[in-house]
Amino acid sequence: MEILNRYIDELLEKSTPQAPVWNIEKIRSGKPSKWNYIDGCMIKAILELYQIKKDEKYLKFADEFIDYFVRDDGSIDSYNPEEYNIDNVNAGKTLFDLYKITKKDKYRKAIDTIYRQVKNQPRIKAGNFWHKKIYPNQVWLDGLYMGQPFYMQYEVEYNDCKNCMDSYNQFINVYNTMRDEKTGLYYHGYDESKQMYWADKETGLSKNFWLRALGWYAMALTDTIDIMPESMKEQKEKLSSIYKEYIDSVIKFQDDSGMWYQVVDKGNLEGNYLETSGSAIMSYAIMKSVRMGILGEDYFKYGEKAFNGICEKYLSEKEGELQLDGICLVAGLGGESKRDGSYEYYISEPVVQNEAKGVAPLILAYIEILYHNQVK
């Protein structure tokens, strides 16, 4: 565990809001840093670390990072709600905790700024948010994690739960539409129009089971269930049942190392590899759901095995500095680069080190181990 503490400290020491070392996408683009889901994942993990360790350095870092982007009137530098990119909602989750802790009025205003996007986000006919305005009629598993925990938390804390059922129903629609009955896994994307080149002409579904998307979905369920009010007991039980059924399916594909493959059900194919970010997300989600009581204690070992497997395979020291390897930089569907959802596509995306999409969930998984050890 000490090695992970040191790794986290090294990353924070080398990072500023203008140049976070964990945002490899931004570094490679050569463009200025802006409000984005990648940094949102990392700052949320740092805040969770503060909650359990009570070390002020974590709160200070998170507060200064988010403060840099949020203006006094609650508008957010480099964020345009009318882009209707559901990814951009994710960093908004940090504002709830920061507002409660710091009492900065601009954080409360910024929560409303992001909620304006959620309220007006375009939807498919079934009611789910489009993933992005530039990807019309599409639902991606990623988007559930990016948008639903924020949406549910806003409704619970600031809107008398008026739209909690809307958030719940979006999960039910995904369960009914995107789940593969044979494996129990979920397809990465769904195109209601069935026009996209990556979509099946009959079902509208993409072709494969991409690990990180499956992880985002697991996280979306645990984090949203955690926020749902007691008045939604029946709905919480339904989502918990969906989640348990899902984890039982995912566990069948867990490698002996504890990790999962980039394309989850094709571990035997050439080019496939054990991927860090999705494995870390699964690790976190499984262990957190044990703490929440959604899964029994006997499931904890699957999450812990994944955490240990990642650390053994991919956390190492090079020239005096720690690094986390095996992280898929990015994967999506559509766009100019012809992301067709094929097996060949998913294994062709760059694999990088120290990227927040791998680092942040590993920190969250580490936090769950700390909670578990406290109980023991």
C-alpha angles and dihedrals in degrees: 000000000000090000090058092049089053092047092052091048091050091053094048093047091054096045138084130172088257094050117019108180092214096062098085093165090060094044091052092048092055089219127129117272116265141175105297144152095247094063087040090060091050098046091047089054091048090051091050088051089053091051093058101032099035089213107153093213090073094050091045092052094047093046095048091046096053093036088060091065102036116083125209093257091054095255114130124229112246092004121115114184090200092066083076092210106157090204089070092062092065098077088053089075089074090062095068094061095037092052092050093048102038100027089217106164092211090065091057090050091048090055087059090047090059093041088059088064093048092049092053100033109135115249142204115244091263089060105256121134117256110247091233138347087244089055101053121194092010130128119190126188087233090064094062090063094041095052117016103065090052091045093050093045093050091050093048097045104032112015108045091251091286094150102027090111090054090058091046092050091054088061091048091051091053091049091052096043112030104035119104108222094205098057102017088232126123129238117242097239146011126205111198091196091052087215102112116104091235094053127093107246092227104037103023089227128135120244108249150037107248113197101223092048088052088050094050088053093051090049092047091056097046095043094046095045087051091058099041115112124248088247086072095058094134092049092047089053091050094051090044089054091049089048095050091048088050096049090049087057095045094049090061088067097047112125122232087253089063093248133103131232125254089245097037104211097037102065091137096060124101114262097021114126142187104265125211107207098051092042090051092049091051090048091053095044094049095048094043092050089053089054089049092051095242090116127033122253090258089072094061091083092064092056094043091049090054091050092050092044092055093048092048096047105034113016108088144142123250124179091344095309129101121234138184114214137183097063120146104227098213141330131183144146129265125350130119094304092066097242096186101175092243123144089248091054096053094050092046097063116104120272113216144175133247095007116157093233085069101028098049097053090044088056090048090050089049089053090054089054089052091051091048092051091050090056092047 
